[in-house]
Amino acid sequence: MVRSYLRHEPILAFSLIASPTSTAHVQLDPRDGRTAFAPALEDVLVWDTKHGTQLAAWHETAHRAPVTALARSPDGTHYAVGYHDGSIRLWNTVSNTAVLTFNGHKSAVTSLAFDHNGLILASGSQDTDLILWDIVAESGLYRLRGHRDAVTQVRFVPELPLSTSASASSEENDNPEPSVRRNTAGSARYLLSTAKDGFLKLWDLSLQHCVETAIPGKGEIWSMATALFRSTNTVNNSHHVPDQPAIVVVTGGTDGQTYVYELDIDALHLGLAQASKKNEDGEATTGRFFHERGSLTLSAKNRVSQIEFSPLPSRATQASSSSSDADPTIHEPHYLVISSSDRSVQVFRVRTPEEIQKKLIRRKRRVKEKKGKKKGRQAEEEDDDDNDEEEEEAAAAGENDDDRSTTWVDRIESHTTVRPSASTGGKLRSFSLALASTTRAQSSSSSSSKPALHVLLGLNTNALETWTVPAPALTKAERAAVLLPPDVSGTAAAAAAAGSAIEPTLSASLDLPGHRSDVRAMALSPDDTLLASADSAGVLKIWNVKSGRCIRTFVGCGYALSLLWLAGGRHLVMGCKDGSMRTFDVPAALVVQILGGGGEKSKGEGGTTAATAMSGAVVRSAGTAHQGPVWSLALHPNGLSCVSASADKTVKFWDLEMHAVGEQQQQQQQPQQAQHAAGETNGGDETSLPAPPTYQQPQQQQMVLVHVRTLQMTDDILSIKFSPDGRLLALSLLDATVKIFFADTLKFFLSLYGHKLPVLALDISSDSRLLITASADKNVKIWGLDFGDCHRSLYAHEGSVMACGFEQGGQGGGLMGGR
């Protein structure tokens, strides 16, 4: 007879905030600075970082490829998501559904970019190809080939401003085409790409061809950023700082250096054919598009993993804060953020042309001071901040002559460094930027006012952090207001204004919905509505199985190895690495009982006192649980007792009893009251303080564990299980055997041997006739409990089989998991 079996598929992932190993960068919505989009295995999770809640999960049914790239459309209504299988999906942020799917790459998508209108999507992949996609037509346009290794970054060249020289040249040549030509209606004409082959390429999309290749530095290029800067006509006019808008490209790679290039706007307007010239001999020469402008100095010399310019402000904000001499149609980024280490990101601020003008005047004054007499040198030296009015008058008078010209590198100044907080203890994987409120910028009449910056950090510890970088203060009073609280004296404020560095502040941390370390134990409640999980850092979390949300968190619980729900689904027992056992009242969020262990102190054990004090728990210490790690816990089918198996070669039996705990809590408060009465204060003052008021609490009945007997074995016990009928007790030992005992008398019944390595997990069928064992030898065996014979051996894994279990129901199937 043919039997059908159910197929099991994962439907929900718990304890996941952001994939620690994903190559996709986290994204922060620049419109509100609080909505984060994080890659989570094959899904994308949408988080509200301020409230720590999950807003949506972008999941495609039956799709298992991890997310490898993420890009936001200019209007923020759609996100392009690239996957490891080469597919690309376009997700709508309003309906949280995939509206479009592209398939064209042979391997993982590494980078995505929208053009300025959001109509064309460019994608780069590990197959070295670039593909242009038409979102409106829902089809691919063409493929660009030229890189020799995996593509690491693609960026569209920003929308080109009007070039006077290019327009004049077009008129002289009677060229009917407009000065800003485009590939399709409203789409950008040029594309930039970098790859691990060390090449920076500029592509003319109208020709579908690479027009120039640059080699910045040595080795692979991992990141690139580009931005359009407004006119610099107030700065010394030279070939380094042209008197027109400029497009700047910054690249970084494995050599730990960042290289700055400037794109020739005239050459971009004219195109490859018109930019070509003839030398004196009449030979054709091709005009250059890239012009080197130097490099930036970074605090770390490691691989530059990510470079980003800050998002552009809205047009309303730009118009309200722009000066009269600035072009209101051109938006300019305020910050440049670079990550060259897994410990921090370095924030640079972009100086305005006015600030560059002041820098030139300062430089000229210093040169004069050096040439002056030694006697009057000290009298001429003054603080730079005290000469702002003098410099502005000099700038208005046109005193900007200097023998030394400035470069684009001079416009980029180190601002501050953002590091992950010590509480999460993680390393940086990626970051995203968003501008903060521009209230101060709008209220200031100076064009150099800049808004603050929000920096979202994605960590490898399954956590997200949002940091706020204050804007640079323009005056001493503003700088003191940023760095010091309002109640600081004027002398301290003046000292801070003299040169203190601006420090970022942690505005939000998203870590509670996930574990920071390896999950070592899990258990489902009897009614399958709650899931308990514990990690090696001493954190226990309770999850709602239906919604996947974390509803309880216990900290400082020790290195967990096993979990067990007691009858009724209210209490939970945890076995730890140091041999201790803890009992929790989950609905009340209390630690009811702690049975100390005799083993070595495990990771997370130091937070025991903090955990009980934070939860307001009543700790009932009743002797020692075990002298070694508690590997397994099992509940008797009658629900009135349980057993624990440990590496100390003992199996202990525990009865569940209800004890009153109100009186014990009052006794624990008495030593604390005595300390207060003795006047133990932080300052060492011996003045006696009144004792805090005490409250008579009613006695509460809580379930506790009472030790009744012990079974001594010859080897470490790794797993333990009662048969569903309560007649037998199965133990797996370190000698690779399984011992079967009668549960009531503890008399020996059977010994099962056949595994080459220790059995790590076992389970008994619902009819108490079959036993399944999973071993480190990659083998799963099915045994009969009547005679102890092996019915079948299964080799279904390539590594150690860590868990196994019979499926609930009448099919008789089983589930197992391995490395």
C-alpha positions, 0 to 999 in steps of 0.5 A: 500500500502506498503511503503519503507523507507530509512535506516540511518547509520553514515558514518563520525565522525567530531571533533574526534581526539582520544576517551577520554574514550577509553581503547586502548593506542595511538601508535606513530610510532617509525620509524619517531616519528610523525605518531600517531595511535589513537582510535576513537570510532569504528575507528582508525585514523592515524595522522601526528602530525607535520602538524596536518593532518589526513592521514587515517581512519581505518573504517570497514563498519557496525561495531559499536564496539568501539576500546579497544586495539591496538598493532604494529607489529615489522616491523610496516606494520601491526597493530592489533586492538581489539574491544569491541565485542571480535573481532580482525582485522589486518590492513595494514598501506600501503593500510589502509585496514583490511586484517584479522579478528579473532573471539574467545573472548566472551567480550572486547579485553583488550591487544594485543602483537606480538612476535618478528617475527610478526608471532604470536599474543597473545590476552587477554580479559575481559573473562579471557582467552588468545588466541594465533593466527597464522597470517600466517595460519590465524587461532587460535592456542590454548586458555590459561586459568588460570586467575580469572579476566579480563586480563590487559596485555600480553607480549611475553618474549624477544628473549632469548640470548645464555646461557652458563650454559644452553648449558653446561647442555644440553650437559651433559644431551645429549639433542639433542634440541637446547638451545633456544627452540621454540613453532613453527618455529621462534616463542617465547616460553614464554608469560607473562600475568597480570590480575585484579586478582593480578597474574603475570603468566609465560606461557610455550607455548610449554606445553600450561601451566602456569609454575609459578605465582607471586603475586606482591603487593596487589590488581589488576595489570594494567600494565606490561613491559618487556625488555632484558638488555645486559651483566653486566660483569663490575658490581659487580658480585652477585646474584642481578646483574648476569654476563650475559644478563637479562630479567627484568619485571616491573609491576604496579597496584592499590596499586601505587607501581611498582615491578621489577622482573628478569627472570632466563634465565637458567631456561627458557632455560632448561624448567620446567622439566629440571629446576626441582631439587631434594633436599637432601631427594630426593624430587622433587622441581621446580626451580623458574623463577621469582626473586624479585629485589625490587620496584621503587619509584614514584612521585604519589601513584595512580593506575599505569595505563601504563608502557613502555620501550622505543623502541629498536634502529635500528641495524645500530644505535646500531652498530654505538654507541655501545662500544667494550665490548657490545654485538652488537646482544643485544639491550637495552632500554634507558628509562622506562616511567610510568604513575601513575597519570592522570596529568603526566608521569614519565620518568626514564633512564636506567643506563649502566653498566659503569655508575653502575661501577662509582656509585660503585666507588662513593659509596666506596669513600663516605664510606672512607670519612665517616671513615676518619678524620673530619679535612680532610673530607672537603678537600676530598669532590669534585663534582661527575662530576669533577671525571669522569676521575678518575672513568674511570681509576679506572674502567679500573683498576678493582677497583669495590670491594664494600661491598654492591652490586647493584640491578636492581633498582639501574640501573633505575634513575629518569630522568624527568616528562612530563605533559600535557600543560595548554592550552589543560587542559586535563587529561592523558589517555595513552602515547606512545614512540619513540626514537628521532634522535641519532646524538649526540649519534653517534658522541660520542665515549662513550657507555653511550650516549642515544638518546632523547625521543619522548612521545605522550600523549593522553588526555581526552580532544580529543587532542594529544601532542608530547613532546621531552625529552632531552637525559642526558648530559654526561659532564658539557658542554653538560648539559649546551648546553641542558638546556640553549640557546647558548647566555647564559654566561659561568657563567650561563652555569656552574651554570646550569651544576651543577645540573639543571633538564632536562625539556621536550619541547612540539614539537607538539600539535594536537587539532585544528581538534576537540573540547575540551569541549561539543558541544552545538550547530550545524547547516548545511549550506543551501547547506549542504556543511558546518557544524558549531559546537560550544562548551561550551569553546567558540570555533566555528568550520566550517567543510567540510561535504564531507571531514570532515576537519576543515576549520575555527576556531573562538576562544573566542566566548562565551558559544554557545547554538544555531547556524543559517546560514543566506541565501546564506551560507556566514554568521552565527549567534550564540546565547550565554548563556549570552544573546549575539549574534554574526554574522560571515563572514565565508569565510573571517573569520571575526566577523562582529557583536557582540550584547551584552547580559545582562546575566551572563558572560559565559565560554569562554566570556573572549576571545571576544577581542582576537577573534576579534583582531586575525581575524582582524574583525570589531565589530559592537555593536548595543545594547543588544540582550537578558537578558538571554540565547539565546536558539533558532534561526530561519530564515524566509523562505524569508531569509530577517529576523530571530528571536531569543528566549531567557530565558528572556521570549522574542522573538526578530525579526531581519532584515538583512541589508547590512551596510558599515563597513570601516569607523567604523574600522578607528574610532576604530584605533584612540584610539589605535594611541593616546595610542602610541602617549602618550608613553605607553610602557611596560617598563614605558618609557614616551618617545613619540613614532611615531604613527603607519601608518594608511591605508585608507581602502575601505568601505565594505558591511557586513550583520548585524542584526537590531532589529525591534520588540519584542514579550513578553511571560509568560515563557522562550522560549526553541525552535522556528520555522517558518513554511515553507510557512512563515505563522505561528511561533511556540514557545515551552515554559517552561510550557510544552506547544507549542504556535502557532502565525501568523508570520505577525501579531503575533496574537495567533492561537493555544495552544498545550498541552499534554507533561508532561515536557518542549518541547526541540525541534520542527519542521514543515513539508515541507507542513506546515501541521504537527508539531513534538515536542520532550520533556524531558518526553521521548515522541515525539508527532505529531500534526496537524496545522489545528486544533491543534489535536495530531495525534500520540505519540511516545515513542522511547527513554529511556531518554529526547529527545533532538532534532527532525526534518522532513527529507527532501524529499517526504517520510514524515519521521523524525529523532530524537535524545535523551540521 
